[in-house]
Amino acid sequence: MQPRNLYQRSRLPRHVAYFFLALIILSVAVNKALLIFFGVMYCLVFPLGMDYALRLLDGRGKLIFIPLLVENLLTALLTGILSLPPIACLAVFTVLLSGHASQWGCKWVCSVVFTIVTGWIMGFLLSPVDELNASHFWLTWILSATMILGFTTMFSALGFWQTMRMYRQRQHLDEKSRELAVINTKLAKYLAPQVYMRLFSNKEGNIPLSRKWLTVCFIDLVGFTALTNSLSPEELAQILNDFMSKMAQLTADYQGTIDKFVGDGLLVFFGDAQNSNRHDDALRGLELGKAAQKAMLELSSVWNSYGVSRRIGVRVGIASGFCTVGDFGQGTRLDYTVLGSAVNLASRLQHLLADEGIVISDVTRLLINENEQFNVVRGAELKDFPRQLAYILA
């Protein structure tokens, strides 16, 4: 916030303070009419001149403090020349110190005190006033006390208002922070952990498209369609929720990325991480497929309690190749997804299986290079992939 804006905030109480100072000057009733006149005119006109000077110096950095120091010097000089009573001087100096301390901070108080003391000493030495009218001292005391109390009250009210305003803003920010935390928690459930981290670490708010070598797994439930006519919607939803929760957990364990859930299946890919390599990605894809088969044995015992006597398994198609991954879409709708021949091939491969099992492409077979037993699928015809060899895990 600019200093001039802070000064403008205290403009009203400062003008009132100078008005009271003018009344104090009148109350001392010195035998110097011209001096009284100039003192009163100073109190009434000088604050307006200060406002004008601050407007001229707005935006010029520390130059704005020059007229403020001049204000301290002239006001203290006036109190010294008039030889005001101690209570009146205390009132004036309290106004100046509290005003500057609240506006500019404690680091300026030292310079303000030095300027005030210097101005008062100079004024006292130059004072032509020999004697004050003691009969009006009680009025001076009342006005000075009123000045201190009123000015302090106004600045306290200003500080209280500012504190309450900041408190309300803090409450509003805390409420918005809680809302954002809830939204982030909900959003994290719809995104893969890797996607979530990359999305919120990207200052632009979206993930650019890139071409990467990926291993893609298409996992589909076997035997689920036959249950749709025999189970209630709640039981079907429970089976799917159990399956998806387990697959999400396994995918995270093997550092994969869930692209999407498609009906009773899901599409997972490996290789989106920066430190991944093709061999490890293909191996993790295969391990995910085997872990999914083991998980179905555990889930089957749970689903038996729902009255599901039919065995439900999974068939897994795995393919490797270059794909385009990132945010697709524009405007109000974006979708982080993966496109490429490996995605289509993984879907085609899993359809080669009539029952549960794992089938991989020839490229993925070369990448794995492990002591796994695979059988070549004879006579496999894949749409759009006429020369593709497929291998089923024995």
C-alpha positions in Angstrom: 0.0 0.0 0.0 1.3 3.5 -0.9 2.2 5.9 1.9 -0.2 8.6 0.5 -3.0 6.1 0.7 -2.2 5.5 4.4 -2.0 9.3 5.0 -5.4 9.7 3.3 -6.9 7.1 5.7 -6.0 9.3 8.6 -6.9 12.6 7.0 -10.1 13.2 9.0 -8.6 12.6 12.5 -5.5 14.7 11.6 -7.7 17.6 10.4 -9.7 17.4 13.6 -6.5 17.4 15.6 -5.3 20.6 14.0 -8.7 22.2 14.7 -8.3 21.4 18.4 -4.7 22.8 18.3 -6.2 26.0 16.9 -8.6 26.1 19.9 -5.8 25.5 22.3 -3.9 28.4 20.8 -6.9 30.6 21.3 -7.4 29.4 24.8 -3.9 30.5 26.0 -4.8 34.2 25.3 -1.3 35.5 24.8 -0.9 39.2 24.2 0.3 38.7 20.7 -2.8 39.0 18.4 -0.8 38.6 15.2 1.0 35.5 16.5 -2.4 34.0 17.5 -3.8 34.8 14.1 -0.9 33.1 12.2 -1.0 30.1 14.6 -4.7 29.6 14.0 -4.4 30.0 10.2 -1.5 27.5 10.2 -3.7 24.9 11.9 -6.6 25.5 9.5 -4.7 25.8 6.2 -1.5 23.7 6.7 -3.4 20.2 6.6 -4.8 21.1 3.2 -1.4 22.1 1.9 -0.1 18.8 3.2 -2.7 16.9 1.2 -1.8 18.8 -2.0 2.0 18.2 -1.4 1.4 14.5 -0.9 -0.6 14.3 -4.1 2.2 15.9 -6.0 4.8 13.5 -4.6 2.7 10.4 -5.1 4.7 7.6 -6.7 8.1 9.3 -6.1 9.3 6.9 -3.4 10.8 8.3 -0.2 10.4 11.9 -1.3 6.9 11.7 0.1 8.4 11.7 3.6 9.9 15.2 3.2 6.7 17.2 3.7 5.8 14.9 6.6 9.1 15.8 8.4 8.5 19.5 7.5 5.1 19.1 9.2 6.7 17.9 12.4 9.3 20.7 12.4 6.8 23.5 11.8 4.2 22.2 14.3 6.8 21.8 17.0 8.2 25.2 16.2 4.8 26.7 16.6 4.2 25.2 20.0 7.6 26.5 21.1 7.1 30.0 19.8 3.7 30.2 21.6 5.2 28.6 24.8 2.2 26.4 25.1 1.7 24.6 28.5 3.2 21.2 28.9 -0.2 19.5 28.5 -0.8 21.2 25.2 2.7 20.3 23.9 2.1 16.7 25.1 -1.2 16.7 23.1 0.4 18.0 19.9 3.4 15.6 20.1 1.2 12.6 20.9 -0.9 13.4 17.8 2.2 13.6 15.6 4.0 10.6 17.0 0.9 8.3 17.0 -0.1 9.5 13.5 3.4 8.8 12.1 3.9 5.5 14.0 0.6 4.1 12.8 1.2 5.2 9.2 4.9 4.7 8.5 6.0 2.3 11.2 8.4 2.5 14.1 11.5 3.1 12.0 10.3 6.6 11.3 9.5 7.4 14.9 13.2 8.3 15.7 13.4 10.8 12.9 10.0 12.2 14.0 11.1 12.6 17.6 14.3 14.3 16.6 12.5 16.7 14.3 9.9 17.5 17.0 12.4 18.2 19.7 14.5 20.3 17.4 11.5 22.3 16.3 10.3 22.9 19.8 13.7 24.0 21.1 14.1 26.5 18.2 10.6 27.8 18.8 11.1 28.2 22.5 14.4 30.1 22.0 12.7 32.4 19.4 9.5 32.8 21.5 8.3 36.5 22.0 5.7 35.4 24.5 6.6 36.5 28.0 3.5 35.5 30.0 0.4 33.5 29.5 -3.0 34.2 30.9 -3.2 31.7 33.8 -7.0 32.2 34.1 -7.5 30.2 30.9 -5.2 27.3 31.8 -8.2 25.1 32.8 -9.6 25.6 29.3 -6.3 24.7 27.8 -6.1 21.5 29.9 -9.7 20.5 28.8 -9.0 21.0 25.1 -5.6 19.3 25.3 -7.1 16.3 27.1 -10.0 16.2 24.6 -7.5 16.3 21.8 -5.4 13.4 23.1 -8.5 11.3 24.0 -10.3 12.0 20.8 -7.4 11.5 18.5 -6.4 8.3 20.3 -10.0 7.1 20.0 -10.2 7.8 16.3 -6.9 6.1 15.6 -7.9 3.2 17.8 -11.2 3.0 15.9 -9.3 3.1 12.6 -7.0 0.3 13.8 -9.9 -1.8 15.0 -11.7 -1.3 11.7 -8.6 -2.3 9.8 -8.1 -5.3 12.1 -11.6 -6.5 11.7 -11.4 -6.0 7.9 -8.2 -8.1 7.8 -9.9 -10.7 10.1 -12.8 -11.0 7.8 -10.5 -11.3 4.8 -8.6 -14.0 6.6 -11.8 -15.9 7.4 -12.8 -15.6 3.8 -9.4 -16.9 2.7 -9.5 -19.8 5.2 -13.0 -20.7 3.9 -11.8 -20.6 0.3 -8.7 -22.7 1.3 -11.0 -25.3 2.9 -13.2 -25.4 -0.2 -10.1 -25.8 -2.4 -8.8 -28.6 -0.2 -12.1 -30.4 -0.5 -12.1 -29.9 -4.3 -8.5 -31.1 -4.5 -9.3 -34.2 -2.5 -12.2 -35.0 -4.8 -10.2 -34.2 -7.9 -7.4 -36.5 -6.8 -9.9 -39.4 -6.9 -10.6 -38.8 -10.6 -6.9 -38.5 -11.6 -4.0 -40.8 -11.5 -1.4 -39.6 -8.9 1.2 -38.9 -11.7 -1.3 -36.8 -13.6 -2.5 -35.0 -10.5 1.1 -34.0 -9.5 2.0 -32.9 -13.0 -1.2 -30.9 -13.4 -0.8 -28.9 -10.2 3.0 -28.4 -10.7 2.4 -26.9 -14.1 1.9 -23.1 -13.9 0.0 -23.0 -17.2 -2.6 -25.4 -15.7 -2.5 -28.0 -18.6 -0.2 -30.8 -19.7 1.2 -30.3 -23.2 1.1 -33.1 -25.7 4.2 -35.2 -26.1 5.1 -38.3 -28.0 6.4 -41.2 -25.8 7.2 -44.8 -25.9 4.5 -46.5 -23.7 3.4 -49.9 -22.7 -0.4 -50.0 -22.7 -2.6 -52.5 -20.8 -6.2 -53.1 -21.5 -7.9 -55.0 -18.6 -11.4 -56.3 -19.0 -13.7 -58.3 -16.8 -14.8 -61.7 -18.1 -18.2 -63.0 -17.1 -19.5 -59.7 -15.8 -22.0 -59.0 -18.6 -23.9 -62.3 -17.9 -24.6 -61.0 -14.3 -26.3 -57.8 -15.3 -29.7 -59.4 -15.6 -29.5 -61.5 -12.4 -28.1 -59.0 -9.9 -29.6 -55.7 -8.6 -28.1 -52.4 -9.6 -26.6 -51.9 -6.1 -24.9 -55.3 -6.3 -23.5 -54.6 -9.8 -22.2 -51.3 -8.6 -20.6 -52.9 -5.6 -18.8 -55.4 -7.8 -17.6 -52.7 -10.1 -16.5 -50.5 -7.2 -14.5 -53.4 -5.6 -12.9 -54.2 -9.0 -12.0 -50.6 -9.8 -10.7 -49.8 -6.3 -8.4 -52.9 -6.4 -7.2 -52.0 -9.9 -6.5 -48.4 -8.9 -4.4 -49.7 -5.9 -2.5 -52.2 -8.1 -1.8 -49.6 -10.8 -0.4 -47.2 -8.2 1.8 -50.0 -6.8 3.3 -50.7 -10.2 3.7 -47.0 -11.0 1.2 -47.0 -13.9 -1.3 -44.4 -15.0 -5.0 -45.1 -15.4 -6.2 -43.5 -18.6 -9.8 -44.2 -18.1 -12.4 -46.8 -16.9 -14.3 -48.1 -19.9 -17.5 -49.9 -18.8 -16.3 -53.0 -16.9 -12.6 -52.5 -18.0 -9.8 -50.0 -17.7 -6.9 -48.7 -19.8 -3.6 -48.4 -18.1 -0.3 -47.2 -19.5 3.4 -47.2 -18.4 6.2 -44.9 -19.5 4.7 -41.5 -18.6 7.3 -41.0 -15.8 10.5 -39.1 -16.7 12.8 -41.7 -15.3 11.2 -44.8 -16.9 12.7 -47.1 -19.5 11.0 -49.4 -22.0 12.1 -52.7 -20.4 10.9 -51.8 -16.9 7.6 -50.4 -18.3 6.9 -53.6 -20.3 7.8 -55.7 -17.3 5.5 -53.7 -14.9 2.7 -54.0 -17.4 3.0 -57.8 -17.3 3.3 -57.8 -13.5 0.1 -55.7 -13.3 -1.7 -58.2 -15.4 -0.6 -61.1 -13.2 -1.5 -59.2 -10.1 -4.9 -58.5 -11.5 -5.5 -62.2 -12.0 -4.5 -62.9 -8.4 -6.7 -60.1 -7.1 -9.7 -61.6 -8.8 -9.3 -64.8 -6.8 -9.5 -62.7 -3.6 -12.5 -60.7 -4.8 -14.4 -63.7 -5.9 -14.7 -64.9 -2.3 -16.1 -61.4 -1.4 -18.6 -61.5 -4.3 -19.9 -64.9 -3.3 -21.5 -63.2 -0.4 -23.5 -61.1 -3.0 -24.9 -64.3 -4.4 -22.4 -64.4 -7.4 -21.7 -68.1 -8.0 -20.3 -67.5 -11.5 -16.6 -67.0 -11.6 -15.4 -63.6 -12.8 -11.9 -63.2 -14.2 -9.9 -60.7 -16.2 -8.4 -60.8 -19.6 -5.4 -58.5 -20.3 -4.0 -57.2 -23.6 -0.6 -55.6 -23.5 1.1 -53.7 -26.3 4.1 -51.3 -26.6 4.8 -48.5 -29.0 5.0 -44.8 -29.6 1.9 -42.9 -28.4 0.8 -39.3 -28.0 -0.1 -38.4 -24.4 -1.3 -35.2 -22.8 -4.3 -32.9 -22.7 -6.7 -33.2 -25.6 -9.5 -30.6 -26.1 -9.8 -26.9 -25.5 -12.0 -24.3 -23.9 -14.0 -25.6 -21.0 -13.3 -29.3 -21.5 -9.9 -31.1 -21.4 -9.1 -34.8 -21.2 -5.8 -36.2 -20.3 -5.5 -39.3 -22.4 -3.3 -41.4 -24.6 -3.7 -42.1 -28.4 -1.7 -44.4 -30.6 -1.6 -47.7 -32.4 -0.4 -49.4 -29.2 -3.7 -48.5 -27.5 -5.8 -50.0 -30.3 -3.5 -53.0 -30.4 -3.9 -53.7 -26.7 -7.7 -53.6 -27.1 -7.6 -56.0 -30.1 -5.3 -58.4 -28.3 -7.5 -58.9 -25.2 -10.4 -59.7 -27.5 -8.4 -62.7 -28.8 -9.1 -64.4 -25.4 -12.4 -66.2 -25.0 -11.7 -66.6 -21.3 -9.3 -65.0 -18.8 -5.6 -64.7 -19.5 -2.9 -62.4 -20.6 -1.9 -61.8 -24.2 1.0 -59.5 -25.4 2.3 -58.1 -28.6 5.6 -59.3 -30.2 7.3 -55.9 -29.4 6.3 -56.3 -25.7 7.6 -59.9 -25.8 11.0 -58.7 -27.0 11.1 -55.9 -24.3 10.3 -58.3 -21.4 13.1 -60.7 -22.3 12.4 -62.7 -19.1 12.0 -66.4 -18.3 8.3 -66.3 -19.0 6.6 -69.0 -21.0 4.4 -67.7 -23.8 2.5 -69.5 -26.5 2.1 -68.0 -29.9 -1.5 -67.4 -31.0 -1.9 -69.3 -34.2 -4.1 -67.8 -36.9 -4.7 -64.6 -35.0 -6.4 -62.0 -37.2 -6.3 -58.5 -35.8 -8.1 -55.6 -37.5 -5.7 -53.0 -38.8 -2.8 -55.2 -37.6 -2.5 -58.0 -40.3 1.1 -59.1 -39.5 1.0 -58.8 -35.8 2.1 -61.8 -33.7 0.4 -62.4 -30.4 1.7 -64.3 -27.4 -0.4 -65.8 -24.6 1.1 -66.2 -21.1 1.2 -70.0 -20.4 
